């Protein structure tokens, strides 16, 4: 079952979703002692923002996502960067047991990483299903890649939220798994599933967004059925631009948080 992040939404995702700092990959490599003999799974891989750079640190990466358009763009991104050790699999978290059957006669997973997608999954069952697929010292990493554009503690973000709430006639409060209370729930679920040494670590930085990047990032987060049609998109963007404070750049404070747990 897809989540509606297809078509133009997937294209915006590939072009405008921020990548992950190298420091985050360093943290994951050290914690799970990743080697060139390892296999890693990126579950809910989107267009490959995490799977593609991860590929250089392991023998192979499996990128798994329920959206065919996401996988098509991830494959293109990998090819464009000369990555040849990534396999792209159509599937959701509910397909992990089937993936486990395929891995039965192959090396177990060194790491399963979920980047800003766990809020779409049934995480408690997923963690239990992943535990037997992990090699010794391997485990799970849940990586939140900053707060949603409309929930940040800045004047422009608050203006954006008010504009979107008027347009969609709804209150926007969902944290998409980025809030501290989300990480606490996930951490407890990891421990309940049998993972040990559960901890969080973070990398923070400041970025400057152009309006094109801001609106493109916004479009990448809107399900396809809610995305303004092609003929309406310019007018919608103009309403957003008018709602924001004046200026060419919008400062964003990004905190990337990795919640990790491993098999003892």
C-alpha positions, 0 to 999 in steps of 0.5 A: 500500500502506498502513502501517496508520495508519488508523481510530482511529490516524489520529484520534489522529494528527490530535488529538495529534501535535505540530505544527511551530514557525513557526521551522522553516517560516521556515528552510525558506522562507529556504533554498529562497527560497519565494515565493507562486508556488511549489508544495511537496510534503509527502510522507507528509503524515499529517493535515497538520501540516506541509502546512497551515501551509506553504500560506500561504507558497506558491501551492499545496501537494500533500499525499501519503499512502498512508492515505485516513483521513490524507488525509480528516483533513488535508482537514478540517483545511485546511478548518477553517483556511480553507486552499484551496490544498492538494491531497490525493493518495493515494500513497506514495514509489513514486508520485513518478515518476507525480506527476512525469509529472503535473507535467510541464506545470506549474511544478516543485517548489520543495520536497519536505518529508518530516516524520518519515516517511522511515523508511518510504520507500526514500530513496535511490531517492526522492531520485534521483526528486525531483531532476529535479522541483525548480526551480532553488534548490529541493530536499528537506527531511527534518524530524524532529519530536522523539524518539519518546515512548518513547526520550527521556532522561527517567525517564518515557520510560524507564518508558514504554519498559519498560512497552511492551516488556513489553506488546508483548514486543519491544525498542523501539529504532527511532529512526523516523529521528530519530537522528544516524546516520539524518540522516547516512545521509540526508545522504549519500544526498542528496549521492549523488543530486546535491543540494548545500549539504546541511546541518542546522539545528534548533529546540529547545523544552520542552513539558509533556504531560498524560497524555491527550496522552502516551497519545494521542500513543502511540496515534498511533504504533501500527499499527492492528493493534496498537492495543488494542481499544476495550474494552481501551484504558482498561485499557491506559492505566491500566497505562501510567499506573501504570508512569509516575512520579507527576505530572500533567505530563510534561516533553518536550525537543523538538528539531526537526531539518531536513536540507536539500539543494537543486539547484545 
